[in-house]
């Protein structure tokens, strides 16, 4: 049996990758990585890239929900406020 690889995204554990034949199967450890649970990849690096992309997409979706949709700008203050997390 081969040793598992820990997959981290920005220092946070995302899952474990275990070799199965010629592929590597991803086993998720936390949200949002459960969407990749059981997926097979050709390398552990591809599994890490998929996990990073999943987190990036989720963060972008969350940020898009927080931004006002009026399309109006109120100068530097609105640009500064848009960089704050939701609810601040």
PDB file of N, CA, C and O in Angstrom:
ATOM      1  N   UNK A   1       0.844  -1.184   0.000  1.00  0.00           N
ATOM      2  CA  UNK A   1       0.000   0.000   0.000  1.00  0.00           C
ATOM      3  C   UNK A   1       0.885   1.241   0.000  1.00  0.00           C
ATOM      4  O   UNK A   1       1.888   1.293   0.712  1.00  0.00           O
ATOM      5  N   UNK A   2       0.515   2.232  -0.794  1.00  0.00           N
ATOM      6  CA  UNK A   2       1.297   3.458  -0.863  1.00  0.00           C
ATOM      7  C   UNK A   2       0.873   4.418   0.230  1.00  0.00           C
ATOM      8  O   UNK A   2      -0.221   4.314   0.785  1.00  0.00           O
ATOM      9  N   UNK A   3       1.760   5.357   0.527  1.00  0.00           N
ATOM     10  CA  UNK A   3       1.470   6.342   1.560  1.00  0.00           C
ATOM     11  C   UNK A   3       0.545   7.422   1.016  1.00  0.00           C
ATOM     12  O   UNK A   3       0.654   7.803  -0.150  1.00  0.00           O
ATOM     13  N   UNK A   4      -0.361   7.916   1.848  1.00  0.00           N
ATOM     14  CA  UNK A   4      -1.261   8.994   1.415  1.00  0.00           C
ATOM     15  C   UNK A   4      -0.518  10.328   1.365  1.00  0.00           C
ATOM     16  O   UNK A   4       0.474  10.530   2.065  1.00  0.00           O
ATOM     17  N   UNK A   5      -1.016  11.228   0.525  1.00  0.00           N
ATOM     18  CA  UNK A   5      -0.497  12.589   0.439  1.00  0.00           C
ATOM     19  C   UNK A   5      -1.529  13.519   1.044  1.00  0.00           C
ATOM     20  O   UNK A   5      -2.713  13.432   0.720  1.00  0.00           O
ATOM     21  N   UNK A   6      -1.090  14.406   1.917  1.00  0.00           N
ATOM     22  CA  UNK A   6      -1.983  15.425   2.469  1.00  0.00           C
ATOM     23  C   UNK A   6      -2.052  16.573   1.470  1.00  0.00           C
ATOM     24  O   UNK A   6      -1.021  17.058   1.004  1.00  0.00           O
ATOM     25  N   UNK A   7      -3.263  17.007   1.141  1.00  0.00           N
ATOM     26  CA  UNK A   7      -3.465  18.131   0.235  1.00  0.00           C
ATOM     27  C   UNK A   7      -3.851  19.340   1.072  1.00  0.00           C
ATOM     28  O   UNK A   7      -4.843  19.315   1.802  1.00  0.00           O
ATOM     29  N   UNK A   8      -3.056  20.399   0.959  1.00  0.00           N
ATOM     30  CA  UNK A   8      -3.349  21.650   1.663  1.00  0.00           C
ATOM     31  C   UNK A   8      -3.601  22.755   0.652  1.00  0.00           C
ATOM     32  O   UNK A   8      -2.989  22.793  -0.416  1.00  0.00           O
ATOM     33  N   UNK A   9      -4.513  23.656   1.006  1.00  0.00           N
ATOM     34  CA  UNK A   9      -4.778  24.842   0.204  1.00  0.00           C
ATOM     35  C   UNK A   9      -4.583  26.037   1.108  1.00  0.00           C
ATOM     36  O   UNK A   9      -5.320  26.212   2.078  1.00  0.00           O
ATOM     37  N   UNK A  10      -3.607  26.852   0.803  1.00  0.00           N
ATOM     38  CA  UNK A  10      -3.244  28.024   1.593  1.00  0.00           C
ATOM     39  C   UNK A  10      -3.060  27.680   3.063  1.00  0.00           C
ATOM     40  O   UNK A  10      -3.524  28.395   3.951  1.00  0.00           O
ATOM     41  N   UNK A  11      -2.369  26.562   3.299  1.00  0.00           N
ATOM     42  CA  UNK A  11      -2.030  26.150   4.656  1.00  0.00           C
ATOM     43  C   UNK A  11      -3.123  25.428   5.416  1.00  0.00           C
ATOM     44  O   UNK A  11      -2.917  25.045   6.567  1.00  0.00           O
ATOM     45  N   UNK A  12      -4.288  25.230   4.797  1.00  0.00           N
ATOM     46  CA  UNK A  12      -5.390  24.531   5.453  1.00  0.00           C
ATOM     47  C   UNK A  12      -5.543  23.144   4.831  1.00  0.00           C
ATOM     48  O   UNK A  12      -5.487  23.015   3.609  1.00  0.00           O
ATOM     49  N   UNK A  13      -5.736  22.108   5.644  1.00  0.00           N
ATOM     50  CA  UNK A  13      -5.922  20.771   5.079  1.00  0.00           C
ATOM     51  C   UNK A  13      -7.227  20.674   4.293  1.00  0.00           C
ATOM     52  O   UNK A  13      -8.291  21.059   4.777  1.00  0.00           O
ATOM     53  N   UNK A  14      -7.125  20.154   3.078  1.00  0.00           N
ATOM     54  CA  UNK A  14      -8.299  20.004   2.220  1.00  0.00           C
ATOM     55  C   UNK A  14      -8.698  18.548   2.103  1.00  0.00           C
ATOM     56  O   UNK A  14      -9.886  18.226   2.070  1.00  0.00           O
ATOM     57  N   UNK A  15      -7.712  17.663   2.041  1.00  0.00           N
ATOM     58  CA  UNK A  15      -8.021  16.257   1.876  1.00  0.00           C
ATOM     59  C   UNK A  15      -6.770  15.406   1.847  1.00  0.00           C
ATOM     60  O   UNK A  15      -5.655  15.884   2.058  1.00  0.00           O
ATOM     61  N   UNK A  16      -6.985  14.146   1.581  1.00  0.00           N
ATOM     62  CA  UNK A  16      -5.913  13.164   1.488  1.00  0.00           C
ATOM     63  C   UNK A  16      -6.032  12.506   0.119  1.00  0.00           C
ATOM     64  O   UNK A  16      -7.131  12.177  -0.328  1.00  0.00           O
ATOM     65  N   UNK A  17      -4.891  12.317  -0.544  1.00  0.00           N
ATOM     66  CA  UNK A  17      -4.863  11.661  -1.843  1.00  0.00           C
ATOM     67  C   UNK A  17      -4.155  10.321  -1.673  1.00  0.00           C
ATOM     68  O   UNK A  17      -3.055  10.250  -1.124  1.00  0.00           O
ATOM     69  N   UNK A  18      -4.804   9.260  -2.155  1.00  0.00           N
ATOM     70  CA  UNK A  18      -4.261   7.912  -2.049  1.00  0.00           C
ATOM     71  C   UNK A  18      -4.143   7.329  -3.461  1.00  0.00           C
ATOM     72  O   UNK A  18      -5.062   7.440  -4.274  1.00  0.00           O
ATOM     73  N   UNK A  19      -3.008   6.713  -3.729  1.00  0.00           N
ATOM     74  CA  UNK A  19      -2.798   6.102  -5.047  1.00  0.00           C
ATOM     75  C   UNK A  19      -3.655   4.850  -5.182  1.00  0.00           C
ATOM     76  O   UNK A  19      -3.672   3.990  -4.301  1.00  0.00           O
ATOM     77  N   UNK A  20      -4.369   4.768  -6.311  1.00  0.00           N
ATOM     78  CA  UNK A  20      -5.167   3.590  -6.652  1.00  0.00           C
ATOM     79  C   UNK A  20      -4.852   3.235  -8.097  1.00  0.00           C
ATOM     80  O   UNK A  20      -5.398   3.842  -9.019  1.00  0.00           O
ATOM     81  N   UNK A  21      -3.992   2.274  -8.297  1.00  0.00           N
ATOM     82  CA  UNK A  21      -3.566   1.911  -9.650  1.00  0.00           C
ATOM     83  C   UNK A  21      -2.749   3.033 -10.259  1.00  0.00           C
ATOM     84  O   UNK A  21      -1.728   3.436  -9.702  1.00  0.00           O
ATOM     85  N   UNK A  22      -3.193   3.538 -11.398  1.00  0.00           N
ATOM     86  CA  UNK A  22      -2.504   4.635 -12.069  1.00  0.00           C
ATOM     87  C   UNK A  22      -3.072   6.000 -11.717  1.00  0.00           C
ATOM     88  O   UNK A  22      -2.631   7.009 -12.268  1.00  0.00           O
ATOM     89  N   UNK A  23      -4.027   6.051 -10.826  1.00  0.00           N
ATOM     90  CA  UNK A  23      -4.685   7.310 -10.471  1.00  0.00           C
ATOM     91  C   UNK A  23      -4.509   7.600  -8.982  1.00  0.00           C
ATOM     92  O   UNK A  23      -4.051   6.753  -8.215  1.00  0.00           O
ATOM     93  N   UNK A  24      -4.881   8.805  -8.599  1.00  0.00           N
ATOM     94  CA  UNK A  24      -4.855   9.230  -7.201  1.00  0.00           C
ATOM     95  C   UNK A  24      -6.264   9.659  -6.828  1.00  0.00           C
ATOM     96  O   UNK A  24      -6.837  10.543  -7.466  1.00  0.00           O
ATOM     97  N   UNK A  25      -6.826   9.034  -5.794  1.00  0.00           N
ATOM     98  CA  UNK A  25      -8.187   9.340  -5.356  1.00  0.00           C
ATOM     99  C   UNK A  25      -8.143  10.341  -4.207  1.00  0.00           C
ATOM    100  O   UNK A  25      -7.362  10.203  -3.266  1.00  0.00           O
ATOM    101  N   UNK A  26      -9.010  11.359  -4.311  1.00  0.00           N
ATOM    102  CA  UNK A  26      -9.088  12.435  -3.320  1.00  0.00           C
ATOM    103  C   UNK A  26     -10.143  12.090  -2.277  1.00  0.00           C
ATOM    104  O   UNK A  26     -11.261  11.702  -2.614  1.00  0.00           O
ATOM    105  N   UNK A  27      -9.776  12.234  -1.010  1.00  0.00           N
ATOM    106  CA  UNK A  27     -10.701  12.032   0.110  1.00  0.00           C
ATOM    107  C   UNK A  27     -10.750  13.345   0.895  1.00  0.00           C
ATOM    108  O   UNK A  27      -9.770  13.730   1.533  1.00  0.00           O
ATOM    109  N   UNK A  28     -11.881  14.019   0.843  1.00  0.00           N
ATOM    110  CA  UNK A  28     -12.028  15.347   1.437  1.00  0.00           C
ATOM    111  C   UNK A  28     -12.037  15.293   2.954  1.00  0.00           C
ATOM    112  O   UNK A  28     -12.510  14.329   3.557  1.00  0.00           O
ATOM    113  N   UNK A  29     -11.498  16.359   3.566  1.00  0.00           N
ATOM    114  CA  UNK A  29     -11.482  16.488   5.017  1.00  0.00           C
ATOM    115  C   UNK A  29     -12.402  17.585   5.525  1.00  0.00           C
ATOM    116  O   UNK A  29     -12.786  17.564   6.694  1.00  0.00           O
ATOM    117  N   UNK A  30     -12.766  18.545   4.678  1.00  0.00           N
ATOM    118  CA  UNK A  30     -13.551  19.690   5.135  1.00  0.00           C
ATOM    119  C   UNK A  30     -14.301  20.309   3.956  1.00  0.00           C
ATOM    120  O   UNK A  30     -14.048  19.980   2.797  1.00  0.00           O
ATOM    121  N   UNK A  31     -15.229  21.210   4.277  1.00  0.00           N
ATOM    122  CA  UNK A  31     -15.919  21.995   3.252  1.00  0.00           C
ATOM    123  C   UNK A  31     -14.935  23.001   2.700  1.00  0.00           C
ATOM    124  O   UNK A  31     -14.075  23.421   3.473  1.00  0.00           O
ATOM    125  N   UNK A  32     -14.959  23.419   1.502  1.00  0.00           N
ATOM    126  CA  UNK A  32     -15.868  23.071   0.427  1.00  0.00           C
ATOM    127  C   UNK A  32     -15.389  21.876  -0.402  1.00  0.00           C
ATOM    128  O   UNK A  32     -15.900  21.618  -1.491  1.00  0.00           O
ATOM    129  N   UNK A  33     -14.409  21.159   0.126  1.00  0.00           N
ATOM    130  CA  UNK A  33     -13.735  20.113  -0.641  1.00  0.00           C
ATOM    131  C   UNK A  33     -14.544  18.825  -0.770  1.00  0.00           C
ATOM    132  O   UNK A  33     -14.157  17.935  -1.527  1.00  0.00           O
ATOM    133  N   UNK A  34     -15.655  18.708  -0.049  1.00  0.00           N
ATOM    134  CA  UNK A  34     -16.495  17.520  -0.165  1.00  0.00           C
ATOM    135  C   UNK A  34     -17.000  17.343  -1.599  1.00  0.00           C
ATOM    136  O   UNK A  34     -17.350  16.233  -2.000  1.00  0.00           O
ATOM    137  N   UNK A  35     -17.039  18.421  -2.366  1.00  0.00           N
ATOM    138  CA  UNK A  35     -17.457  18.333  -3.763  1.00  0.00           C
ATOM    139  C   UNK A  35     -16.479  17.502  -4.586  1.00  0.00           C
ATOM    140  O   UNK A  35     -16.851  16.978  -5.636  1.00  0.00           O
ATOM    141  N   UNK A  36     -15.233  17.374  -4.127  1.00  0.00           N
ATOM    142  CA  UNK A  36     -14.211  16.597  -4.835  1.00  0.00           C
ATOM    143  C   UNK A  36     -14.034  15.196  -4.263  1.00  0.00           C
ATOM    144  O   UNK A  36     -13.249  14.408  -4.790  1.00  0.00           O
ATOM    145  N   UNK A  37     -14.750  14.879  -3.197  1.00  0.00           N
ATOM    146  CA  UNK A  37     -14.560  13.600  -2.524  1.00  0.00           C
ATOM    147  C   UNK A  37     -14.782  12.443  -3.496  1.00  0.00           C
ATOM    148  O   UNK A  37     -15.825  12.353  -4.144  1.00  0.00           O
ATOM    149  N   UNK A  38     -13.792  11.564  -3.586  1.00  0.00           N
ATOM    150  CA  UNK A  38     -13.871  10.401  -4.451  1.00  0.00           C
ATOM    151  C   UNK A  38     -13.373  10.633  -5.867  1.00  0.00           C
ATOM    152  O   UNK A  38     -13.271   9.685  -6.647  1.00  0.00           O
ATOM    153  N   UNK A  39     -13.061  11.871  -6.213  1.00  0.00           N
ATOM    154  CA  UNK A  39     -12.578  12.167  -7.566  1.00  0.00           C
ATOM    155  C   UNK A  39     -11.182  11.587  -7.764  1.00  0.00           C
ATOM    156  O   UNK A  39     -10.395  11.497  -6.821  1.00  0.00           O
ATOM    157  N   UNK A  40     -10.886  11.193  -9.005  1.00  0.00           N
ATOM    158  CA  UNK A  40      -9.573  10.659  -9.334  1.00  0.00           C
ATOM    159  C   UNK A  40      -8.784  11.682 -10.144  1.00  0.00           C
ATOM    160  O   UNK A  40      -9.334  12.398 -10.981  1.00  0.00           O
ATOM    161  N   UNK A  41      -7.482  11.730  -9.874  1.00  0.00           N
ATOM    162  CA  UNK A  41      -6.590  12.654 -10.552  1.00  0.00           C
ATOM    163  C   UNK A  41      -5.356  11.901 -11.020  1.00  0.00           C
ATOM    164  O   UNK A  41      -5.026  10.842 -10.487  1.00  0.00           O
ATOM    165  N   UNK A  42      -4.676  12.451 -12.020  1.00  0.00           N
ATOM    166  CA  UNK A  42      -3.486  11.792 -12.551  1.00  0.00           C
ATOM    167  C   UNK A  42      -2.266  12.001 -11.665  1.00  0.00           C
ATOM    168  O   UNK A  42      -1.346  11.184 -11.674  1.00  0.00           O
ATOM    169  N   UNK A  43      -2.251  13.101 -10.891  1.00  0.00           N
ATOM    170  CA  UNK A  43      -1.151  13.371  -9.957  1.00  0.00           C
ATOM    171  C   UNK A  43      -1.717  14.009  -8.698  1.00  0.00           C
ATOM    172  O   UNK A  43      -2.818  14.558  -8.738  1.00  0.00           O
ATOM    173  N   UNK A  44      -0.989  13.952  -7.569  1.00  0.00           N
ATOM    174  CA  UNK A  44      -1.428  14.678  -6.380  1.00  0.00           C
ATOM    175  C   UNK A  44      -1.493  16.189  -6.622  1.00  0.00           C
ATOM    176  O   UNK A  44      -2.322  16.883  -6.033  1.00  0.00           O
ATOM    177  N   UNK A  45      -0.617  16.688  -7.490  1.00  0.00           N
ATOM    178  CA  UNK A  45      -0.637  18.116  -7.814  1.00  0.00           C
ATOM    179  C   UNK A  45      -1.928  18.543  -8.490  1.00  0.00           C
ATOM    180  O   UNK A  45      -2.431  19.638  -8.239  1.00  0.00           O
ATOM    181  N   UNK A  46      -2.464  17.683  -9.346  1.00  0.00           N
ATOM    182  CA  UNK A  46      -3.742  18.003  -9.978  1.00  0.00           C
ATOM    183  C   UNK A  46      -4.870  18.047  -8.955  1.00  0.00           C
ATOM    184  O   UNK A  46      -5.788  18.857  -9.078  1.00  0.00           O
ATOM    185  N   UNK A  47      -4.807  17.190  -7.959  1.00  0.00           N
ATOM    186  CA  UNK A  47      -5.813  17.212  -6.891  1.00  0.00           C
ATOM    187  C   UNK A  47      -5.723  18.516  -6.110  1.00  0.00           C
ATOM    188  O   UNK A  47      -6.747  19.108  -5.770  1.00  0.00           O
ATOM    189  N   UNK A  48      -4.505  18.965  -5.825  1.00  0.00           N
ATOM    190  CA  UNK A  48      -4.325  20.224  -5.105  1.00  0.00           C
ATOM    191  C   UNK A  48      -4.840  21.398  -5.928  1.00  0.00           C
ATOM    192  O   UNK A  48      -5.491  22.291  -5.387  1.00  0.00           O
ATOM    193  N   UNK A  49      -4.558  21.408  -7.224  1.00  0.00           N
ATOM    194  CA  UNK A  49      -5.049  22.482  -8.088  1.00  0.00           C
ATOM    195  C   UNK A  49      -6.574  22.515  -8.118  1.00  0.00           C
ATOM    196  O   UNK A  49      -7.173  23.590  -8.086  1.00  0.00           O
ATOM    197  N   UNK A  50      -7.199  21.353  -8.180  1.00  0.00           N
ATOM    198  CA  UNK A  50      -8.666  21.291  -8.182  1.00  0.00           C
ATOM    199  C   UNK A  50      -9.230  21.823  -6.868  1.00  0.00           C
ATOM    200  O   UNK A  50     -10.226  22.546  -6.866  1.00  0.00           O
ATOM    201  N   UNK A  51      -8.597  21.466  -5.756  1.00  0.00           N
ATOM    202  CA  UNK A  51      -9.058  21.945  -4.448  1.00  0.00           C
ATOM    203  C   UNK A  51      -8.878  23.455  -4.332  1.00  0.00           C
ATOM    204  O   UNK A  51      -9.758  24.145  -3.818  1.00  0.00           O
ATOM    205  N   UNK A  52      -7.751  23.970  -4.802  1.00  0.00           N
ATOM    206  CA  UNK A  52      -7.508  25.413  -4.752  1.00  0.00           C
ATOM    207  C   UNK A  52      -8.514  26.151  -5.619  1.00  0.00           C
ATOM    208  O   UNK A  52      -9.021  27.201  -5.225  1.00  0.00           O
ATOM    209  N   UNK A  53      -8.807  25.615  -6.791  1.00  0.00           N
ATOM    210  CA  UNK A  53      -9.773  26.246  -7.687  1.00  0.00           C
ATOM    211  C   UNK A  53     -11.172  26.256  -7.063  1.00  0.00           C
ATOM    212  O   UNK A  53     -11.908  27.234  -7.185  1.00  0.00           O
ATOM    213  N   UNK A  54     -11.522  25.169  -6.403  1.00  0.00           N
ATOM    214  CA  UNK A  54     -12.820  25.082  -5.742  1.00  0.00           C
ATOM    215  C   UNK A  54     -12.948  26.153  -4.670  1.00  0.00           C
ATOM    216  O   UNK A  54     -13.977  26.822  -4.577  1.00  0.00           O
ATOM    217  N   UNK A  55     -11.900  26.320  -3.854  1.00  0.00           N
ATOM    218  CA  UNK A  55     -11.945  27.343  -2.810  1.00  0.00           C
ATOM    219  C   UNK A  55     -11.971  28.739  -3.415  1.00  0.00           C
ATOM    220  O   UNK A  55     -12.706  29.606  -2.941  1.00  0.00           O
ATOM    221  N   UNK A  56     -11.177  28.966  -4.458  1.00  0.00           N
ATOM    222  CA  UNK A  56     -11.159  30.269  -5.121  1.00  0.00           C
ATOM    223  C   UNK A  56     -12.541  30.611  -5.658  1.00  0.00           C
ATOM    224  O   UNK A  56     -13.024  31.727  -5.463  1.00  0.00           O
ATOM    225  N   UNK A  57     -13.179  29.665  -6.328  1.00  0.00           N
ATOM    226  CA  UNK A  57     -14.514  29.899  -6.884  1.00  0.00           C
ATOM    227  C   UNK A  57     -15.531  30.205  -5.792  1.00  0.00           C
ATOM    228  O   UNK A  57     -16.397  31.061  -5.968  1.00  0.00           O
ATOM    229  N   UNK A  58     -15.425  29.502  -4.659  1.00  0.00           N
ATOM    230  CA  UNK A  58     -16.364  29.736  -3.562  1.00  0.00           C
ATOM    231  C   UNK A  58     -16.138  31.118  -2.949  1.00  0.00           C
ATOM    232  O   UNK A  58     -17.102  31.820  -2.646  1.00  0.00           O
ATOM    233  N   UNK A  59     -14.885  31.516  -2.764  1.00  0.00           N
ATOM    234  CA  UNK A  59     -14.602  32.842  -2.213  1.00  0.00           C
ATOM    235  C   UNK A  59     -15.095  33.936  -3.147  1.00  0.00           C
ATOM    236  O   UNK A  59     -15.650  34.938  -2.694  1.00  0.00           O
ATOM    237  N   UNK A  60     -14.895  33.750  -4.452  1.00  0.00           N
ATOM    238  CA  UNK A  60     -15.344  34.743  -5.418  1.00  0.00           C
ATOM    239  C   UNK A  60     -16.860  34.840  -5.415  1.00  0.00           C
ATOM    240  O   UNK A  60     -17.412  35.938  -5.494  1.00  0.00           O
ATOM    241  N   UNK A  61     -17.540  33.700  -5.326  1.00  0.00           N
ATOM    242  CA  UNK A  61     -18.999  33.701  -5.284  1.00  0.00           C
ATOM    243  C   UNK A  61     -19.500  34.417  -4.038  1.00  0.00           C
ATOM    244  O   UNK A  61     -20.458  35.185  -4.114  1.00  0.00           O
ATOM    245  N   UNK A  62     -18.871  34.179  -2.897  1.00  0.00           N
ATOM    246  CA  UNK A  62     -19.255  34.834  -1.650  1.00  0.00           C
ATOM    247  C   UNK A  62     -19.036  36.332  -1.747  1.00  0.00           C
ATOM    248  O   UNK A  62     -19.887  37.118  -1.331  1.00  0.00           O
ATOM    249  N   UNK A  63     -17.898  36.728  -2.296  1.00  0.00           N
ATOM    250  CA  UNK A  63     -17.602  38.153  -2.422  1.00  0.00           C
ATOM    251  C   UNK A  63     -18.578  38.824  -3.372  1.00  0.00           C
ATOM    252  O   UNK A  63     -19.018  39.944  -3.111  1.00  0.00           O
ATOM    253  N   UNK A  64     -18.928  38.157  -4.480  1.00  0.00           N
ATOM    254  CA  UNK A  64     -19.881  38.722  -5.427  1.00  0.00           C
ATOM    255  C   UNK A  64     -21.236  38.952  -4.768  1.00  0.00           C
ATOM    256  O   UNK A  64     -21.927  39.909  -5.118  1.00  0.00           O
ATOM    257  N   UNK A  65     -21.630  38.109  -3.833  1.00  0.00           N
ATOM    258  CA  UNK A  65     -22.906  38.272  -3.144  1.00  0.00           C
ATOM    259  C   UNK A  65     -22.870  39.463  -2.200  1.00  0.00           C
ATOM    260  O   UNK A  65     -23.914  40.034  -1.884  1.00  0.00           O
ATOM    261  N   UNK A  66     -21.674  39.847  -1.745  1.00  0.00           N
ATOM    262  CA  UNK A  66     -21.541  40.935  -0.778  1.00  0.00           C
ATOM    263  C   UNK A  66     -21.495  42.304  -1.431  1.00  0.00           C
ATOM    264  O   UNK A  66     -21.841  43.302  -0.799  1.00  0.00           O
ATOM    265  N   UNK A  67     -21.074  42.367  -2.684  1.00  0.00           N
ATOM    266  CA  UNK A  67     -20.909  43.656  -3.347  1.00  0.00           C
ATOM    267  C   UNK A  67     -22.250  44.218  -3.773  1.00  0.00           C
ATOM    268  O   UNK A  67     -23.141  43.470  -4.175  1.00  0.00           O
ATOM    269  N   UNK A  68     -22.401  45.547  -3.687  1.00  0.00           N
ATOM    270  CA  UNK A  68     -23.634  46.151  -4.168  1.00  0.00           C
ATOM    271  C   UNK A  68     -23.754  45.963  -5.676  1.00  0.00           C
ATOM    272  O   UNK A  68     -22.751  45.935  -6.389  1.00  0.00           O
ATOM    273  N   UNK A  69     -24.978  45.836  -6.150  1.00  0.00           N
ATOM    274  CA  UNK A  69     -25.204  45.585  -7.570  1.00  0.00           C
ATOM    275  C   UNK A  69     -25.697  46.825  -8.298  1.00  0.00           C
ATOM    276  O   UNK A  69     -26.170  46.720  -9.430  1.00  0.00           O
ATOM    277  N   UNK A  70     -25.601  48.000  -7.679  1.00  0.00           N
ATOM    278  CA  UNK A  70     -26.116  49.211  -8.311  1.00  0.00           C
ATOM    279  C   UNK A  70     -25.232  49.683  -9.443  1.00  0.00           C
ATOM    280  O   UNK A  70     -25.704  50.392 -10.332  1.00  0.00           O
ATOM    281  N   UNK A  71     -23.952  49.308  -9.439  1.00  0.00           N
ATOM    282  CA  UNK A  71     -23.041  49.747 -10.477  1.00  0.00           C
ATOM    283  C   UNK A  71     -22.535  51.159 -10.259  1.00  0.00           C
ATOM    284  O   UNK A  71     -21.804  51.687 -11.097  1.00  0.00           O
ATOM    285  N   UNK A  72     -22.910  51.781  -9.150  1.00  0.00           N
ATOM    286  CA  UNK A  72     -22.473  53.140  -8.857  1.00  0.00           C
ATOM    287  C   UNK A  72     -21.221  53.100  -8.014  1.00  0.00           C
ATOM    288  O   UNK A  72     -21.032  52.193  -7.203  1.00  0.00           O
ATOM    289  N   UNK A  73     -20.363  54.090  -8.209  1.00  0.00           N
ATOM    290  CA  UNK A  73     -19.137  54.198  -7.430  1.00  0.00           C
ATOM    291  C   UNK A  73     -19.164  55.502  -6.650  1.00  0.00           C
ATOM    292  O   UNK A  73     -19.566  56.543  -7.169  1.00  0.00           O
ATOM    293  N   UNK A  74     -18.738  55.431  -5.418  1.00  0.00           N
ATOM    294  CA  UNK A  74     -18.666  56.621  -4.579  1.00  0.00           C
ATOM    295  C   UNK A  74     -17.214  56.952  -4.249  1.00  0.00           C
ATOM    296  O   UNK A  74     -16.909  57.379  -3.136  1.00  0.00           O
ATOM    297  N   UNK A  75     -16.324  56.756  -5.209  1.00  0.00           N
ATOM    298  CA  UNK A  75     -14.922  57.116  -5.041  1.00  0.00           C
ATOM    299  C   UNK A  75     -14.145  56.093  -4.240  1.00  0.00           C
ATOM    300  O   UNK A  75     -14.510  54.919  -4.179  1.00  0.00           O
ATOM    301  N   UNK A  76     -13.056  56.562  -3.620  1.00  0.00           N
ATOM    302  CA  UNK A  76     -12.141  55.682  -2.894  1.00  0.00           C
ATOM    303  C   UNK A  76     -12.817  54.941  -1.754  1.00  0.00           C
ATOM    304  O   UNK A  76     -12.467  53.796  -1.471  1.00  0.00           O
ATOM    305  N   UNK A  77     -13.779  55.574  -1.097  1.00  0.00           N
ATOM    306  CA  UNK A  77     -14.429  54.926   0.040  1.00  0.00           C
ATOM    307  C   UNK A  77     -15.149  53.648  -0.389  1.00  0.00           C
ATOM    308  O   UNK A  77     -15.111  52.646   0.326  1.00  0.00           O
ATOM    309  N   UNK A  78     -15.802  53.676  -1.546  1.00  0.00           N
ATOM    310  CA  UNK A  78     -16.520  52.478  -1.977  1.00  0.00           C
ATOM    311  C   UNK A  78     -15.549  51.377  -2.377  1.00  0.00           C
ATOM    312  O   UNK A  78     -15.842  50.199  -2.176  1.00  0.00           O
ATOM    313  N   UNK A  79     -14.394  51.740  -2.941  1.00  0.00           N
ATOM    314  CA  UNK A  79     -13.402  50.721  -3.287  1.00  0.00           C
ATOM    315  C   UNK A  79     -12.825  50.108  -2.029  1.00  0.00           C
ATOM    316  O   UNK A  79     -12.592  48.901  -1.977  1.00  0.00           O
ATOM    317  N   UNK A  80     -12.590  50.931  -1.010  1.00  0.00           N
ATOM    318  CA  UNK A  80     -12.084  50.420   0.261  1.00  0.00           C
ATOM    319  C   UNK A  80     -13.125  49.517   0.903  1.00  0.00           C
ATOM    320  O   UNK A  80     -12.784  48.443   1.397  1.00  0.00           O
ATOM    321  N   UNK A  81     -14.395  49.932   0.908  1.00  0.00           N
ATOM    322  CA  UNK A  81     -15.449  49.143   1.544  1.00  0.00           C
ATOM    323  C   UNK A  81     -15.659  47.824   0.822  1.00  0.00           C
ATOM    324  O   UNK A  81     -15.986  46.822   1.459  1.00  0.00           O
ATOM    325  N   UNK A  82     -15.479  47.799  -0.486  1.00  0.00           N
ATOM    326  CA  UNK A  82     -15.693  46.545  -1.209  1.00  0.00           C
ATOM    327  C   UNK A  82     -14.625  45.522  -0.897  1.00  0.00           C
ATOM    328  O   UNK A  82     -14.812  44.335  -1.164  1.00  0.00           O
ATOM    329  N   UNK A  83     -13.498  45.959  -0.333  1.00  0.00           N
ATOM    330  CA  UNK A  83     -12.443  45.009   0.021  1.00  0.00           C
ATOM    331  C   UNK A  83     -12.676  44.384   1.393  1.00  0.00           C
ATOM    332  O   UNK A  83     -11.987  43.434   1.766  1.00  0.00           O
ATOM    333  N   UNK A  84     -13.635  44.905   2.141  1.00  0.00           N
ATOM    334  CA  UNK A  84     -13.934  44.355   3.469  1.00  0.00           C
ATOM    335  C   UNK A  84     -14.760  43.085   3.350  1.00  0.00           C
ATOM    336  O   UNK A  84     -15.522  42.929   2.396  1.00  0.00           O
ATOM    337  N   UNK A  85     -14.617  42.162   4.322  1.00  0.00           N
ATOM    338  CA  UNK A  85     -15.475  40.971   4.303  1.00  0.00           C
ATOM    339  C   UNK A  85     -16.926  41.368   4.535  1.00  0.00           C
ATOM    340  O   UNK A  85     -17.203  42.440   5.072  1.00  0.00           O
ATOM    341  N   UNK A  86     -17.850  40.504   4.129  1.00  0.00           N
ATOM    342  CA  UNK A  86     -19.276  40.772   4.316  1.00  0.00           C
ATOM    343  C   UNK A  86     -19.584  41.043   5.787  1.00  0.00           C
ATOM    344  O   UNK A  86     -19.001  40.434   6.684  1.00  0.00           O
ATOM    345  N   UNK A  87     -20.496  41.954   6.006  1.00  0.00           N
ATOM    346  CA  UNK A  87     -20.942  42.235   7.364  1.00  0.00           C
ATOM    347  C   UNK A  87     -20.056  43.197   8.127  1.00  0.00           C
ATOM    348  O   UNK A  87     -20.337  43.479   9.292  1.00  0.00           O
ATOM    349  N   UNK A  88     -19.003  43.711   7.524  1.00  0.00           N
ATOM    350  CA  UNK A  88     -18.132  44.668   8.227  1.00  0.00           C
ATOM    351  C   UNK A  88     -18.583  46.068   7.987  1.00  0.00           C
ATOM    352  O   UNK A  88     -17.974  47.009   8.496  1.00  0.00           O
TER     353      UNK A  88
END
